[in-house]
């Protein structure tokens, strides 16, 4: 798939498993997988890293076929889910760093454009997550001060 703001194509990457059932080689029960997720989340491990650890260390390619529900539902059930999704939080941190950079370097026009693109992504993701009910309706990104409001 092509990139959004450039003409180049994306990098090659591993493919997500296509099966809908839990694979036969998984030796963990659904309760054990849920306990692994909860223990990792209590150690302040972000959800994306939890998925990678489950895949690489425990041999669980996807959580949803094993548990019947996504990892985010498990985190919500144990009150371990964050207020805003992880990808949106990382975009806000990137925007904060760019704002700090642009305060020192006023003439850096390339990064002004990069900041505009990042903020556009933040607004698109915010609208989508509010529509899906994954975050609070009152949450708003303030672009001038680049902080949570």
N, C-alpha and C positions, 0 to 999 in steps of 0.2 A: 504494500500500500504506500502511496506517495505521502510525503510530508505535507503539513498543512500550509506552511508559509514559505516553502522553497520548492524548487523543481526536482529535487533529488528524491530517490526512493529510500525507503527505510532499510535498516540492516536486517540480515537474516537472523532468525532466532528459533528457539525450540517451539514445537507445536504443543498446544494444549491437548490433553487426552480427549477423545471423542466419545467414549463409552458412557452410558448413563447409569450403569450398575457399578458396584464396588468390585474391583479386580479380585481374582481368586487368590493372589499371592499375599494379600494383606492379612496379617495375623492379629491385628489389633481389633478389639471389639469397639462398637460406637461409644461406649462409656469411657474406654481408655483413651480414645482419640479426643473426646470432649475434655477429659482431665488434662491431657497434654496441652490443649489449646488454652485452657484456663491457667495452668501453671506458667506457661510462657507469657501470657498476657499480664499476669501478676508481677512478672519480672521486668515489666515495662518494655517488652518486645513489640514492635509495631506489627500489624496484621500481615503486611507483605512479607516480612521476615519470618513470621510464624509459618506461613505457607511454604516458604523456601526450606525452612528447617524440617517441616513435616515431610516434604518431598525428598530432601537429600539425606537426612539422618534416620528417618523412620520408614521410608519407602511408601508414603501415602501420597499418590499423585494429586488427588483432589479430595477435599473434605466433604463436599455436598453429596457425592454418591455413597459415601460411607455413613454419614449422619442423617441424610435426608433433608438437611437444611444447610444454608451457607454459614461460613464462619462468623459473619457479622451478627447473625441471629444468636449464636452461642455466646458471643461477647455481650450482646444486649441482655440476654437472660441472666448473666452473672454480673451485670452492671459494670462491665469493663470496657464498654465502647466509648470512644472519644466523642466530644461534642460535635466536632466537624470531622469529615472523612480525612484519611491520611493524605491522599493526593492533593486535596485542596489546601491542607495545612502546609505542605511542602511548597506549593506555589506561592502562598502568602509569605513564607520565609524568603523565597527567592526575590519577591517584589520588595520586601523590606531591605534586603541587601543591596538591591539596585538603587533604591531611594537613597540609602546612605552613600553609595558610590557617586550618585549624581549630585549630591550636595557638595561634594568636594570637587568634582569634575563637571562643571556646568556645560562645557562645550562638547561633551561626548554624545554626539547625535545618534550613533549606532545603538548605544545602550538606552537612549530615550525611546527609540523604536522598539527595542527588546522589551522594555518595561510596558509599553502599550500592548504588545502581544501577550505578555504574561497576564496583565490585568484583564484583557479580553477573555482569556481562558478562565480566569477566576470568576468573572461574571457569568460566563456560559455554564460552568460547573455548578455555581451557586444556584442558578435558575433551575437546572436539572435536578439537583439534590432536594431543593425545596418542593419541586413538583412531585418527586418520588417519596417525599416524607422522610428523607434520611437526615435532615437537619432542621433546626428551628426556623420558622417563617420570619422571625424578627431579625435574624442575623444579617448583617450587612457589612460589606467590605468598604472601608473608607480609603479611597485611593490617594488622597492628599497626605494623610498621616500614616498610611500603611500599617494599620494595627487592627486588632479585633474590636468590634463595637457591639 
